[in-house]
Amino acid sequence: MVQNSTGSLSFSSHLCKEDEEISRSALSTFRAKEEEIERKKMEVREKVQAQLGRVEEETKRLACIRQELEALTDPMRKEVAQFRKKVDAVNKELKPLGHICQKKEKEYREALEAFNEKNKEKVQLITKLMELVSESERLRLKKLEELSKNIDTIR
């Protein structure tokens, strides 16, 4: 700082004005930045509000879709449950019928086996009968031939 003869601080006052100008400029810049920040803040706030509005609309749409889906699913579940009960009931009826069927099949196989055994026995008996009849006929024919020869010799 330099003091002049009058005792005033000229350099100091010049610096004060310059400092004041710099302060005003800085303040002005600061205010401009603050206004810009505030403006951007408002823009972001508006965008957020717009997004929130859209989100609310989408939430409502999704809720409606969920209600429709539940309404569609409920009758199907009831029908499916009814059919499952019917299938279970038929299965309960089929179980004893299956046992009866297996029992009858076993009886059938046993009866068929017995039938085939008797049929085999019958075939063997018929074969034996045919042999006996053939032998009997052969013996009778032989006897008849002998008798015929005896008659021929008597003449």
C-alpha positions as CSV (number, residue, x, y, z in Angstrom):
1,M,0.0,0.0,0.0
2,V,1.2,3.5,-0.8
3,Q,0.1,6.5,1.1
4,N,0.1,9.8,-0.7
5,S,0.6,13.2,0.8
6,T,-3.0,13.7,1.6
7,G,-2.9,10.6,3.6
8,S,-5.4,8.6,1.4
9,L,-4.9,5.3,0.1
10,S,-5.2,5.6,-3.6
11,F,-3.8,2.2,-4.5
12,S,-5.9,0.7,-1.8
13,S,-9.1,2.3,-3.0
14,H,-8.3,1.2,-6.5
15,L,-7.8,-2.3,-5.3
16,C,-11.1,-2.1,-3.4
17,K,-13.0,-1.1,-6.5
18,E,-11.3,-3.8,-8.4
19,D,-12.0,-6.3,-5.7
20,E,-15.6,-5.0,-5.6
21,E,-15.9,-5.5,-9.4
22,I,-14.4,-9.0,-9.1
23,S,-16.8,-9.7,-6.2
24,R,-19.7,-8.4,-8.3
25,S,-18.6,-10.4,-11.3
26,A,-18.1,-13.5,-9.1
27,L,-21.5,-12.9,-7.5
28,S,-23.1,-12.5,-10.8
29,T,-21.5,-15.6,-12.2
30,F,-22.5,-17.4,-9.0
31,R,-26.1,-16.2,-9.3
32,A,-26.1,-17.2,-13.0
33,K,-24.8,-20.7,-12.1
34,E,-27.3,-20.9,-9.2
35,E,-30.1,-20.0,-11.6
36,E,-28.9,-22.5,-14.2
37,I,-28.7,-25.2,-11.4
38,E,-32.1,-24.2,-10.2
39,R,-33.5,-24.4,-13.8
40,K,-31.9,-27.8,-14.4
41,K,-33.2,-28.9,-11.0
42,M,-36.7,-27.9,-12.2
43,E,-36.2,-29.7,-15.5
44,V,-35.1,-32.9,-13.7
45,R,-38.0,-32.5,-11.2
46,E,-40.5,-32.1,-14.2
47,K,-39.0,-35.2,-15.8
48,V,-39.2,-37.1,-12.6
49,Q,-42.9,-36.1,-12.2
50,A,-43.6,-37.1,-15.8
51,Q,-41.9,-40.5,-15.2
52,L,-43.9,-40.9,-12.0
53,G,-47.1,-40.2,-13.9
54,R,-46.1,-42.8,-16.5
55,V,-45.1,-45.3,-13.8
56,E,-48.5,-44.8,-12.1
57,E,-50.3,-45.4,-15.4
58,E,-48.2,-48.5,-16.0
59,T,-48.8,-49.7,-12.4
60,K,-52.6,-49.3,-13.0
61,R,-52.3,-51.2,-16.3
62,L,-50.3,-54.0,-14.7
63,A,-52.8,-54.2,-11.9
64,C,-55.6,-54.6,-14.5
65,I,-53.6,-57.2,-16.3
66,R,-53.1,-59.1,-13.1
67,Q,-56.8,-59.0,-12.3
68,E,-57.6,-60.3,-15.8
69,L,-55.0,-63.0,-15.4
70,E,-56.3,-64.1,-12.1
71,A,-59.9,-64.1,-13.4
72,L,-58.7,-66.3,-16.3
73,T,-56.8,-68.6,-14.1
74,D,-59.5,-69.3,-11.5
75,P,-62.0,-71.1,-13.7
76,M,-59.3,-73.2,-15.2
77,R,-58.1,-74.2,-11.8
78,K,-61.6,-75.3,-10.8
79,E,-62.0,-77.3,-14.0
80,V,-58.6,-78.9,-13.7
81,A,-59.4,-79.8,-10.0
82,Q,-62.7,-81.3,-11.1
83,F,-61.1,-83.4,-13.8
84,R,-58.3,-84.5,-11.4
85,K,-61.0,-85.7,-9.0
86,K,-62.7,-87.5,-11.8
87,V,-59.4,-89.1,-12.9
88,D,-58.7,-90.1,-9.3
89,A,-62.2,-91.6,-9.0
90,V,-61.8,-93.6,-12.2
91,N,-58.3,-94.7,-11.0
92,K,-59.9,-96.0,-7.8
93,E,-62.5,-97.9,-9.9
94,L,-59.8,-99.2,-12.2
95,K,-57.6,-100.7,-9.5
96,P,-60.0,-103.4,-8.4
97,L,-61.0,-104.0,-12.0
98,G,-57.4,-104.5,-12.9
99,H,-57.0,-107.0,-10.1
100,I,-60.2,-108.8,-11.3
101,C,-58.8,-108.8,-14.8
102,Q,-55.5,-110.3,-13.7
103,K,-57.3,-112.9,-11.7
104,K,-59.6,-113.8,-14.6
105,E,-56.6,-113.9,-17.0
106,K,-54.9,-116.3,-14.6
107,E,-58.0,-118.4,-14.4
108,Y,-58.3,-118.3,-18.2
109,R,-54.7,-119.4,-18.6
110,E,-55.2,-122.2,-16.1
111,A,-58.5,-123.2,-17.8
112,L,-56.8,-123.0,-21.3
113,E,-53.9,-125.1,-20.0
114,A,-56.3,-127.7,-18.6
115,F,-58.3,-127.7,-21.9
116,N,-55.1,-128.2,-23.9
117,E,-54.0,-131.0,-21.6
118,K,-57.5,-132.7,-22.0
119,N,-57.4,-132.1,-25.7
120,K,-53.9,-133.7,-25.9
121,E,-55.2,-136.7,-23.9
122,K,-58.2,-136.9,-26.2
123,V,-55.9,-137.0,-29.3
124,Q,-53.8,-139.7,-27.6
125,L,-56.9,-141.7,-26.8
126,I,-58.3,-141.3,-30.4
127,T,-54.9,-142.3,-31.8
128,K,-54.9,-145.4,-29.5
129,L,-58.6,-146.1,-30.5
130,M,-57.7,-145.9,-34.2
131,E,-54.8,-148.3,-33.6
132,L,-57.1,-150.7,-31.8
133,V,-59.8,-150.5,-34.4
134,S,-57.2,-151.0,-37.1
135,E,-55.8,-154.0,-35.3
136,S,-59.3,-155.4,-34.6
137,E,-60.2,-155.0,-38.3
138,R,-57.0,-156.6,-39.4
139,L,-57.5,-159.5,-37.0
140,R,-61.2,-159.9,-38.1
141,L,-60.2,-159.8,-41.8
142,K,-57.5,-162.4,-41.1
143,K,-60.1,-164.6,-39.3
144,L,-62.5,-164.1,-42.1
145,E,-59.9,-165.1,-44.6
146,E,-59.1,-168.2,-42.6
147,L,-62.8,-169.0,-42.4
148,S,-63.2,-168.4,-46.1
149,K,-60.2,-170.8,-46.8
150,N,-61.8,-173.4,-44.5
151,I,-65.1,-173.1,-46.4
152,D,-63.2,-173.4,-49.7
153,T,-61.4,-176.5,-48.4
154,I,-64.7,-178.1,-47.4
155,R,-66.1,-177.9,-50.9
